[in-house]
Amino acid sequence: MKWTVQRYVLREVVQTWLGVTGVLVAILISNQLSRVLGQAADNQYGRHVVIDLIALGAVMNLSVVVPVGLLLAVVLTLGRLYHDSEMAALQACGFGPARLFAPLFCFSAVIALGLGWLSFVQVPRADREAQLLRQSALKDAQFGQLDAGRFRSFGGGDAVFYAERVDEQGVLHNVFVQRESAGRIEVALADTATYTKTASDGLHLVTLYNGRRYEGEPGHRDFRVIEFQEHGIPIATPVAPSAIQDPDTKPTSELLGSSVPSDIAQLQFRASTPLMALVLTLIAVPVSRLRPRQGRYARVGFAIMVYFVYSNLLSAAKVWLEKGVLPLVVGVWWVHLAAVALGLYLVFRESPPAFWLRARERSA
């Protein structure tokens, strides 16, 4: 009976965890989609950039979603057992809630291993790729694709480009270019134009053919008109930094040998994610216990509150460690110890050990 019940509870927890985690991931992706689309509209990101940023963001959010999904899965599953009186029947047969820790901790250990791989390897790599992708997209957006039928500003808004149409060879027709430099306005009109991109020095070259250029300062009459057959306009775009010094994006191998407080705080914070999965499992079992006539979801709110307090304290401890408020030895570990103490208190309160019960009987 023991193994049958444990397999049954474990199967229910795994199924609930998959469902809850899937819903949470879908919610986060939908929220991230709206945010990335807003950034893409403001900064003129390409379509492939939007898709890549959403995928990288989903990888980074998994380390946040999986622990809370595990907590809710245990609370919901055991809450259903209490609500349907299945747990009461099991306790009558001598199978108490304490025996559920073995299968649940086995499952949470597997989850912790996956979270360790995510937090130590995949999340910093995805964060770095996302930052580099945003920098590259912003750089390209300074010049952008010169589409026909729309005005395009570049060079920090000092230049405006417009082409009426583009043919199959990529040649632009009926081109308008306006630039501003040192208070002087330069307007060029051309029959056709081409442009090229250079990957080495960050320069873009727009070549105008068969046109006329007007130069002058607004409010003055000394405008100069120049007719040309070919006129090249170089446009410089900012070069993205070659390296990112953000501790969130550093590989774990670099953090291991570092004595910088920010790197140590980041390393401890990454180790906190798999530890959180184990600690939340310890807390979830006693939290899920329902009193008679309580609703099935009565303890979900308390479980969510515990998670938010736990995660916010970890974030605060990381900041305090970076600023030198906390000693490096204390670090973020005190948060885990406090959570473990809470879990043990709830376990002993709900299911006191036999020696504690005997001591209470003798004292009575």
C-alpha positions as semicolon CSV with decimal commas, in nm:
position;residue;x (nm);y (nm);z (nm)
1;M;0,000;0,000;0,000
2;K;0,281;0,239;0,087
3;W;0,434;0,245;-0,260
4;T;0,094;0,249;-0,429
5;V;-0,013;0,560;-0,239
6;Q;0,320;0,734;-0,293
7;R;0,310;0,666;-0,668
8;Y;-0,048;0,791;-0,679
9;V;0,035;1,116;-0,498
10;L;0,351;1,167;-0,703
11;R;0,162;1,119;-1,029
12;E;-0,101;1,371;-0,923
13;V;0,166;1,625;-0,822
14;V;0,357;1,585;-1,149
15;Q;0,044;1,629;-1,359
16;T;-0,064;1,933;-1,161
17;W;0,287;2,079;-1,179
18;L;0,293;2,044;-1,557
19;G;-0,045;2,213;-1,586
20;V;0,031;2,498;-1,344
21;T;0,376;2,561;-1,488
22;G;0,239;2,561;-1,841
23;V;-0,026;2,818;-1,748
24;L;0,229;3,040;-1,570
25;V;0,469;3,021;-1,865
26;A;0,188;3,114;-2,105
27;I;0,095;3,414;-1,888
28;L;0,454;3,534;-1,867
29;I;0,510;3,489;-2,241
30;S;0,193;3,686;-2,319
31;N;0,303;3,969;-2,089
32;Q;0,652;3,958;-2,235
33;L;0,510;3,959;-2,586
34;S;0,329;4,287;-2,526
35;R;0,641;4,440;-2,369
36;V;0,875;4,326;-2,648
37;L;0,632;4,440;-2,915
38;G;0,619;4,782;-2,748
39;Q;0,999;4,800;-2,748
40;A;1,008;4,685;-3,109
41;A;0,763;4,958;-3,210
42;D;0,962;5,225;-3,027
43;N;1,305;5,112;-3,143
44;Q;1,209;4,962;-3,481
45;Y;1,332;4,609;-3,406
46;G;1,319;4,349;-3,681
47;R;1,076;4,058;-3,676
48;H;1,345;3,802;-3,602
49;V;1,466;4,012;-3,307
50;V;1,118;4,004;-3,149
51;I;1,094;3,625;-3,178
52;D;1,445;3,571;-3,041
53;L;1,387;3,807;-2,746
54;I;1,064;3,627;-2,655
55;A;1,238;3,287;-2,667
56;L;1,532;3,410;-2,455
57;G;1,294;3,573;-2,209
58;A;1,102;3,247;-2,173
59;V;1,425;3,068;-2,081
60;M;1,509;3,331;-1,819
61;N;1,158;3,320;-1,672
62;L;1,165;2,943;-1,625
63;S;1,386;2,978;-1,318
64;V;1,112;3,195;-1,163
65;V;0,809;2,996;-1,278
66;V;0,923;2,643;-1,194
67;P;0,961;2,687;-0,813
68;V;0,625;2,859;-0,768
69;G;0,468;2,601;-0,998
70;L;0,606;2,325;-0,774
71;L;0,471;2,494;-0,461
72;L;0,124;2,538;-0,610
73;A;0,123;2,184;-0,748
74;V;0,185;2,032;-0,405
75;V;-0,066;2,260;-0,234
76;L;-0,336;2,198;-0,494
77;T;-0,283;1,821;-0,506
78;L;-0,275;1,764;-0,131
79;G;-0,556;2,016;-0,086
80;R;-0,774;1,805;-0,313
81;L;-0,687;1,494;-0,111
82;Y;-0,788;1,669;0,209
83;H;-1,102;1,817;0,054
84;D;-1,218;1,481;-0,087
85;S;-1,142;1,306;0,245
86;E;-0,885;1,083;0,076
87;M;-0,618;1,198;0,319
88;A;-0,846;1,121;0,614
89;A;-0,891;0,767;0,481
90;L;-0,514;0,728;0,440
91;Q;-0,450;0,855;0,792
92;A;-0,704;0,604;0,926
93;C;-0,495;0,331;0,759
94;G;-0,178;0,461;0,923
95;F;-0,047;0,658;0,625
96;G;0,012;1,012;0,752
97;P;0,126;1,324;0,564
98;A;0,484;1,274;0,687
99;R;0,519;0,974;0,453
100;L;0,458;1,201;0,155
101;F;0,790;1,378;0,201
102;A;0,990;1,093;0,045
103;P;0,828;1,096;-0,304
104;L;0,782;1,472;-0,304
105;F;1,145;1,537;-0,213
106;C;1,256;1,294;-0,484
107;F;1,055;1,489;-0,738
108;S;1,172;1,826;-0,606
109;A;1,534;1,702;-0,619
110;V;1,493;1,632;-0,991
111;I;1,339;1,978;-1,032
112;A;1,629;2,129;-0,834
113;L;1,882;1,966;-1,067
114;G;1,706;2,115;-1,367
115;L;1,688;2,454;-1,197
116;G;2,058;2,435;-1,117
117;W;2,137;2,377;-1,485
118;L;1,910;2,668;-1,578
119;S;2,037;2,917;-1,322
120;F;2,407;2,833;-1,353
121;V;2,430;2,781;-1,730
122;Q;2,130;2,871;-1,940
123;V;1,990;3,184;-1,772
124;P;2,315;3,389;-1,777
125;R;2,378;3,277;-2,135
126;A;2,026;3,376;-2,240
127;D;2,054;3,708;-2,055
128;R;2,380;3,789;-2,230
129;E;2,243;3,696;-2,572
130;A;1,932;3,907;-2,509
131;Q;2,137;4,213;-2,416
132;L;2,365;4,174;-2,717
133;L;2,062;4,126;-2,940
134;R;1,901;4,446;-2,809
135;Q;2,224;4,640;-2,863
136;S;2,258;4,507;-3,216
137;A;1,893;4,584;-3,292
138;L;1,928;4,938;-3,160
139;K;2,237;4,986;-3,372
140;D;2,061;4,866;-3,685
141;A;1,757;5,076;-3,603
142;Q;1,972;5,389;-3,616
143;F;1,983;5,339;-3,991
144;G;1,729;5,067;-4,054
145;Q;1,601;4,922;-4,376
146;L;1,526;5,199;-4,626
147;D;1,175;5,095;-4,717
148;A;0,980;5,262;-4,993
149;G;0,677;5,473;-4,912
150;R;0,773;5,565;-4,553
151;F;0,991;5,825;-4,390
152;R;1,291;5,689;-4,202
153;S;1,495;5,890;-3,955
154;F;1,851;5,797;-3,861
155;G;2,165;5,950;-3,718
156;G;1,983;6,034;-3,395
157;G;1,701;6,210;-3,582
158;D;1,935;6,450;-3,769
159;A;1,860;6,289;-4,103
160;V;1,535;6,191;-4,275
161;F;1,504;5,964;-4,577
162;Y;1,213;5,891;-4,809
163;A;1,180;5,694;-5,133
164;E;0,866;5,672;-5,343
165;R;0,925;5,316;-5,466
166;V;1,183;5,042;-5,498
167;D;1,231;4,814;-5,796
168;E;1,321;4,445;-5,811
169;Q;1,695;4,523;-5,815
170;G;1,667;4,718;-5,489
171;V;1,713;5,058;-5,656
172;L;1,515;5,336;-5,489
173;H;1,332;5,591;-5,703
174;N;1,230;5,953;-5,639
175;V;1,441;5,991;-5,327
176;F;1,429;6,268;-5,067
177;V;1,704;6,313;-4,804
178;Q;1,725;6,588;-4,542
179;R;2,016;6,632;-4,304
180;E;2,098;6,890;-4,037
181;S;2,451;6,977;-3,928
182;A;2,568;7,275;-3,721
183;G;2,241;7,459;-3,777
184;R;2,252;7,418;-4,155
185;I;1,993;7,221;-4,349
186;E;2,081;7,006;-4,647
187;V;1,803;6,874;-4,869
188;A;1,878;6,640;-5,158
189;L;1,636;6,523;-5,427
190;A;1,742;6,244;-5,663
191;D;1,590;6,029;-5,931
192;T;1,741;5,707;-5,795
193;A;1,952;5,591;-5,502
194;T;2,124;5,282;-5,365
195;Y;2,264;5,207;-5,024
196;T;2,517;4,966;-4,881
197;K;2,603;4,849;-4,530
198;T;2,953;4,786;-4,399
199;A;3,003;4,552;-4,109
200;S;3,356;4,663;-4,011
201;D;3,342;5,034;-3,933
202;G;2,970;5,079;-3,874
203;L;2,925;5,309;-4,175
204;H;2,632;5,308;-4,418
205;L;2,658;5,474;-4,756
206;V;2,362;5,618;-4,946
207;T;2,446;5,700;-5,308
208;L;2,214;5,941;-5,490
209;Y;2,203;5,967;-5,869
210;N;2,085;6,252;-6,095
211;G;1,958;6,502;-5,845
212;R;1,984;6,840;-5,684
213;R;2,103;6,944;-5,339
214;Y;1,997;7,254;-5,143
215;E;2,217;7,383;-4,861
216;G;2,158;7,672;-4,625
217;E;2,049;7,802;-4,288
218;P;1,677;7,857;-4,222
219;G;1,592;8,229;-4,213
220;H;1,880;8,329;-4,441
221;R;1,884;8,381;-4,815
222;D;2,231;8,243;-4,888
223;F;2,112;7,896;-4,997
224;R;2,334;7,704;-5,232
225;V;2,192;7,480;-5,505
226;I;2,409;7,204;-5,650
227;E;2,318;6,966;-5,927
228;F;2,490;6,628;-5,930
229;Q;2,502;6,303;-6,115
230;E;2,629;6,101;-5,820
231;H;2,639;6,201;-5,455
232;G;2,740;5,974;-5,166
233;I;2,620;6,036;-4,810
234;P;2,807;5,837;-4,539
235;I;2,616;5,769;-4,222
236;A;2,788;5,647;-3,907
237;T;2,608;5,428;-3,655
238;P;2,722;5,373;-3,297
239;V;2,927;5,061;-3,237
240;A;2,787;4,833;-2,971
241;P;3,020;4,756;-2,680
242;S;3,219;4,437;-2,728
243;A;3,170;4,306;-2,378
244;I;2,906;4,325;-2,109
245;Q;3,019;4,361;-1,747
246;D;2,679;4,290;-1,590
247;P;2,719;4,015;-1,326
248;D;2,386;3,867;-1,439
249;T;2,542;3,775;-1,773
250;K;2,878;3,646;-1,649
251;P;2,941;3,271;-1,680
252;T;2,943;3,084;-1,353
253;S;3,309;2,991;-1,404
254;E;3,403;3,360;-1,382
255;L;3,199;3,411;-1,067
256;L;3,360;3,117;-0,885
257;G;3,705;3,278;-0,876
258;S;3,590;3,633;-0,810
259;S;3,616;3,825;-0,482
260;V;3,395;4,114;-0,594
261;P;3,084;4,142;-0,373
262;S;2,852;4,176;-0,673
263;D;2,989;3,855;-0,826
264;I;2,961;3,667;-0,497
265;A;2,605;3,791;-0,452
266;Q;2,518;3,677;-0,804
267;L;2,670;3,332;-0,745
268;Q;2,478;3,286;-0,421
269;F;2,160;3,406;-0,587
270;R;2,200;3,148;-0,864
271;A;2,249;2,874;-0,605
272;S;1,932;2,991;-0,430
273;T;1,701;2,884;-0,711
274;P;1,745;2,504;-0,674
275;L;1,753;2,539;-0,295
276;M;1,422;2,723;-0,310
277;A;1,256;2,426;-0,481
278;L;1,354;2,195;-0,192
279;V;1,257;2,442;0,080
280;L;0,922;2,519;-0,080
281;T;0,842;2,148;-0,089
282;L;0,908;2,131;0,286
283;I;0,670;2,424;0,341
284;A;0,404;2,310;0,094
285;V;0,316;1,981;0,269
286;P;0,198;2,129;0,601
287;V;0,055;2,440;0,432
288;S;-0,174;2,225;0,216
289;R;-0,352;2,072;0,515
290;L;-0,718;2,178;0,524
291;R;-0,946;2,204;0,822
292;P;-1,296;2,052;0,810
293;R;-1,533;2,237;0,576
294;Q;-1,249;2,445;0,427
295;G;-1,253;2,499;0,051
296;R;-1,015;2,317;-0,178
297;Y;-0,823;2,636;-0,261
298;A;-0,826;2,784;0,089
299;R;-0,446;2,762;0,136
300;V;-0,341;2,874;-0,210
301;G;-0,335;3,241;-0,113
302;F;-0,114;3,174;0,189
303;A;0,121;2,963;-0,026
304;I;0,154;3,244;-0,281
305;M;0,222;3,493;-0,002
306;V;0,497;3,267;0,136
307;Y;0,658;3,247;-0,208
308;F;0,653;3,623;-0,263
309;V;0,800;3,696;0,079
310;Y;1,066;3,429;0,024
311;S;1,166;3,553;-0,324
312;N;1,158;3,921;-0,225
313;L;1,379;3,856;0,077
314;L;1,625;3,675;-0,149
315;S;1,633;3,972;-0,387
316;A;1,678;4,214;-0,097
317;A;1,956;4,002;0,053
318;K;2,134;4,001;-0,282
319;V;2,122;4,381;-0,300
320;W;2,240;4,413;0,061
321;L;2,527;4,176;-0,011
322;E;2,629;4,377;-0,318
323;K;2,629;4,701;-0,115
324;G;2,827;4,548;0,172
325;V;2,543;4,568;0,424
326;L;2,560;4,193;0,488
327;P;2,882;3,995;0,545
328;L;2,979;3,758;0,267
329;V;2,952;3,462;0,503
330;V;2,591;3,546;0,587
331;G;2,502;3,633;0,229
332;V;2,158;3,514;0,121
333;W;2,175;3,193;0,323
334;W;1,990;3,344;0,620
335;V;1,678;3,368;0,403
336;H;1,689;2,994;0,331
337;L;1,748;2,917;0,699
338;A;1,447;3,128;0,795
339;A;1,234;2,949;0,535
340;V;1,352;2,608;0,658
341;A;1,271;2,711;1,016
342;L;0,922;2,811;0,904
343;G;0,877;2,479;0,726
344;L;0,992;2,276;1,025
345;Y;0,765;2,474;1,255
346;L;0,465;2,406;1,032
347;V;0,554;2,037;1,003
348;F;0,588;1,989;1,379
349;R;0,273;2,189;1,444
350;E;0,065;1,982;1,201
351;S;0,229;1,644;1,272
352;P;0,413;1,648;1,605
353;P;0,670;1,368;1,650
354;A;0,592;1,085;1,886
355;F;0,844;1,185;2,154
356;W;0,692;1,536;2,163
357;L;0,344;1,392;2,213
358;R;0,464;1,163;2,489
359;A;0,635;1,455;2,663
360;R;0,314;1,656;2,650
361;E;0,113;1,363;2,792
362;R;0,356;1,317;3,083
363;S;0,350;1,688;3,164
364;A;-0,030;1,681;3,165
